[in-house]
Amino acid sequence: MSAKKTPPRVAVVERTERVTPQLIRIAFGGPGLEGFAAGPFTDHYVKLQLPPEGAGYEAPFEIERIKAELPRERWPRVRTYSVREWSPDRGELIIDFVNHGSAGVGGPWAAAAGPGDRVQLIGPGGAYAPDPAAGWHLLVGDACVLPAIAGALARIPAGAPVVVVAAVDGPEEEIELETPGALDLRWVHRDAGAELDPDPLVEAVRGLSFPPGRVHGFVHGEAGAVRGLRRHLLLEREVPLESLSISGYWKRRRTEEGWRQDKPEWNRLVEADTASGTG
């Protein structure tokens, strides 16, 4: 799945908000967002093109020219973020950034951003929205997935059962989540940098008593946890694959560039898990 092949847009920071110690919410606007096509899906995402510090250029820029003329270390870093909210009437795009201090690319950029700053992006892409005919809904992920979970919750039919299992670093990182559905919210506290076996997110889903009826699931997050969840849901719970949107958003100890390189092999391994019936 990739973002639509449209020319890059330039969005302008309108305001920033520190929602939790690690979560930074940024509202973008500007004429570059005119015609932004989010809407059909609740997992819309964009790819930000972020020049490294000291690159000597800023948005807008032609990425092909940058790559042709500058050394690789000055090329923009591409980072993928879920759309928290898109308001076409206001032309306002909301993106949540998880910031773990100076580590990474997008988090430090968001921490330093202020009104008037510009960012270049492509998208949106997307593929999932809750099935209104499902008997109940299962939404599982970590802090990076919360924007998409929040978007899905807004589309759950009134009164429909929806179970959310969300992993964050601690209680201070929990956020308010709302839905017209009947919400069963389970927070899991797990250090995003810690590699735990068994993974607490997987164990939390294992411990669920599933409501009756056909489930429609959205399960995304760190690749290792998602692999375990995929095995559990497909093999142990016997949830049909067509009833799940399930994939790794990121991989521990890997940059986004490294995860893109690893993902074909990860896809092969998860397919082998369920083909063999073992894990």
Summary of the structure (lengths in Angstrom):
residues: 279
radius of gyration: 18.9
end to end distance: 25.4
largest distance: 59.1
contacts: 872
relative contact order: 0.14
helix: 29%
strand: 30%
